[in-house]
Amino acid sequence: MVTGQSDIAELVRQCRTRLNSAAISDSLDTLGYHNQVLTPGIKALDASLVLCGLARVGLYMPVYHDDESMRVYENEIALVDSLRPEEVPVLVCHGIQRISPWGELLSERSSYLGAAGCLTDGCVRDTSRIRALNFPVYSSGTNPVDTKFRGKMFLYDVPGEICGVRVDSGDLVFGDFDGIVIVPRGVLHEVVDKAMEKVAAENVVRDEIRAGGALTDIFAKHGIL
């Protein structure tokens, strides 16, 4: 079993290149985790980029003014500056689309630090520049407004809920064109192992289908569709 930080980073890289959201979701189902896929609606700025990394959760609240005591960017900056390789800021805006907590400069800093992308149920801006960075960002939409006067991250590295799914810092976040799934860190290795096995088995099934095999026979043999 992998336990060190470098081993975890390698596991994340393997997930990114070898797995997909469907295989991960199916593996979670097998283990009794049936509510780990975000409600549909979150989309990638670039659908060709897979989002895969370890969550760093930040919770936002709406605000309606700014003054010297607000320090609206304080926690946001602290979270981004503390990112380690293969981590993903998960910015929980509770579906409030008037908040755009992510943009180009945060993407630049995160990319430099080796972060694996960003996930938010709020909006993002500077999208053309983010796309040019090849930095995976998944959000509920785009909105050019600043968070100033609109929202502030008030806590980070605490439990959150995004699009109906609980997320904790250290959980695996995986997103592709089909959707986004959260893997609790306590079952990460087991889920990944099962998902790898499923992908390998699906490759065998695919070959048998292309060879003309009947689904009835193939399913009886492999139990996979």
C-alpha positions in Angstrom: 0.0 0.0 0.0 1.3 3.5 -0.9 1.4 5.9 2.1 4.1 8.6 1.5 3.4 11.9 -0.2 5.5 11.0 -3.3 3.5 7.7 -3.5 0.2 9.5 -3.2 1.3 11.9 -6.0 2.2 8.9 -8.2 -1.2 7.3 -7.5 -2.9 10.6 -8.5 -0.9 10.7 -11.8 -1.9 7.1 -12.5 -5.6 7.9 -11.9 -5.3 10.9 -14.3 -3.9 8.8 -17.2 -5.6 5.5 -16.7 -9.0 6.0 -15.2 -12.3 7.7 -15.9 -15.2 9.0 -13.8 -17.5 6.1 -14.7 -15.0 3.4 -13.5 -14.4 5.3 -10.3 -18.1 5.8 -9.6 -18.8 2.1 -10.2 -16.0 1.1 -7.8 -17.4 3.4 -5.2 -20.9 1.8 -5.7 -19.3 -1.6 -5.1 -18.0 -0.4 -1.8 -21.4 1.1 -0.7 -20.6 4.8 -1.5 -23.6 5.7 -3.7 -23.6 9.6 -3.4 -20.1 10.6 -4.6 -20.9 12.2 -8.0 -21.7 15.9 -8.1 -25.1 17.0 -9.4 -24.7 17.5 -13.2 -24.0 21.1 -14.2 -20.4 21.7 -13.4 -18.4 21.9 -16.7 -14.7 22.1 -17.7 -13.3 25.2 -19.3 -11.4 22.7 -21.5 -13.2 19.4 -21.8 -10.0 17.7 -23.0 -8.3 18.2 -19.6 -9.0 15.7 -16.8 -9.2 17.1 -13.3 -7.5 14.8 -10.8 -6.0 15.6 -7.5 -6.4 15.9 -3.8 -8.9 18.4 -2.5 -8.1 21.5 -0.5 -11.5 22.8 0.6 -12.4 26.5 0.9 -15.8 27.7 2.0 -17.2 31.1 0.7 -19.9 33.2 2.1 -21.7 36.1 0.3 -20.8 39.7 1.3 -22.2 43.0 0.2 -19.5 45.6 1.1 -15.8 46.0 1.5 -13.7 47.9 4.0 -10.3 47.7 5.7 -11.5 45.0 8.2 -13.0 42.7 5.5 -9.6 41.5 4.1 -11.6 39.7 1.4 -8.7 37.9 -0.2 -6.8 36.9 2.9 -7.9 33.3 3.2 -8.0 32.8 -0.6 -4.4 33.9 -0.9 -3.3 31.7 2.1 -4.9 28.6 0.6 -3.5 29.1 -2.9 0.0 29.8 -1.5 -0.1 26.7 0.6 -0.9 24.4 -2.4 1.3 21.3 -2.9 1.8 19.3 -6.1 -1.3 17.3 -7.2 -3.7 19.3 -5.0 -7.0 20.8 -6.2 -8.6 23.9 -4.6 -12.3 23.0 -4.1 -14.1 26.3 -3.7 -17.6 25.9 -2.2 -19.8 28.8 -3.1 -23.0 27.0 -2.3 -24.1 27.5 -5.9 -24.0 31.3 -5.7 -23.1 32.4 -9.2 -22.5 36.0 -8.3 -19.2 34.8 -6.8 -16.3 34.2 -9.2 -13.6 33.0 -6.8 -11.1 31.8 -9.6 -9.2 33.5 -12.4 -6.0 33.7 -14.3 -3.6 34.9 -11.6 -4.7 32.2 -9.1 -4.3 29.7 -11.9 -0.8 31.0 -12.7 0.3 30.6 -9.1 -1.4 27.2 -8.7 0.2 25.9 -11.9 3.6 27.1 -10.7 3.2 25.2 -7.4 2.2 22.0 -9.3 -1.5 22.0 -8.3 -3.7 19.8 -10.4 -6.6 22.2 -11.2 -9.5 23.9 -9.5 -13.2 22.9 -8.8 -15.9 25.4 -7.8 -19.7 25.5 -7.9 -19.2 29.3 -8.3 -18.1 31.0 -11.5 -14.7 31.7 -13.0 -13.3 34.5 -15.1 -10.3 35.2 -17.4 -11.2 32.0 -19.1 -9.2 32.4 -22.3 -6.0 33.0 -20.3 -6.7 30.0 -18.1 -7.3 27.8 -21.2 -3.9 29.0 -22.6 -2.3 27.6 -19.4 -3.7 24.1 -19.9 -4.8 24.3 -16.3 -7.9 22.2 -15.6 -10.7 24.3 -14.1 -14.3 23.0 -13.6 -17.0 25.5 -12.6 -20.7 26.2 -12.8 -20.1 29.0 -15.4 -18.3 32.2 -16.2 -18.8 35.6 -14.7 -16.3 38.5 -15.1 -17.1 40.0 -11.6 -14.5 40.1 -8.8 -15.3 38.5 -5.4 -14.8 41.9 -3.8 -18.2 43.3 -2.6 -19.7 39.8 -3.4 -18.0 36.9 -1.5 -15.2 35.9 0.8 -13.6 32.6 1.7 -14.2 32.4 5.5 -12.8 29.0 6.2 -10.5 26.5 4.5 -9.3 22.9 5.1 -12.7 22.2 6.8 -15.4 19.8 5.6 -17.7 21.1 2.9 -20.5 20.1 0.5 -20.4 20.8 -3.2 -23.3 19.9 -5.5 -24.7 17.5 -3.0 -21.5 15.7 -2.1 -19.5 16.0 1.0 -15.8 16.8 0.5 -12.9 17.0 2.9 -9.3 18.2 2.3 -7.4 15.1 1.2 -10.2 13.4 -0.7 -9.6 12.6 -4.4 -11.3 14.8 -6.9 -11.7 13.4 -10.4 -13.5 15.1 -13.2 -13.8 14.4 -16.9 -16.4 15.0 -19.7 -18.9 12.7 -18.0 -18.9 14.4 -14.5 -17.1 14.8 -11.3 -16.6 12.3 -8.5 -15.3 12.6 -5.0 -13.4 9.7 -3.4 -13.1 9.8 0.4 -9.5 9.6 1.4 -10.1 6.6 3.7 -11.0 4.4 0.8 -8.8 6.0 -1.9 -6.5 3.0 -2.4 -9.2 0.4 -2.5 -11.3 2.5 -4.9 -8.4 3.1 -7.2 -7.4 -0.6 -7.2 -11.0 -1.7 -8.1 -11.3 1.0 -10.8 -8.0 -0.2 -12.4 -9.3 -3.7 -12.4 -12.6 -2.6 -14.0 -10.8 -0.6 -16.7 -8.7 -3.7 -17.5 -11.7 -5.9 -17.7 -13.6 -3.5 -19.9 -10.7 -3.6 -22.3 -11.2 -7.3 -22.6 -15.0 -7.0 -23.0 -14.5 -4.3 -25.7 -12.3 -6.6 -27.7 -14.8 -9.5 -27.4 -17.6 -7.2 -28.6 -15.6 -6.1 -31.6 -14.9 -9.7 -32.3 -18.7 -10.3 -32.6 -19.5 -11.7 -29.2 -23.1 -11.6 -28.0 -23.7 -9.3 -25.0 -25.6 -12.2 -23.2 -22.5 -14.4 -23.4 -20.0 -11.7 -22.6 -22.0 -10.5 -19.5 -22.4 -14.0 -18.3 -18.6 -14.5 -18.5 -17.4 -11.1 -17.2 -20.4 -9.5 -15.4 -19.5 -6.2 -17.1 -21.4 -3.9 -19.4 
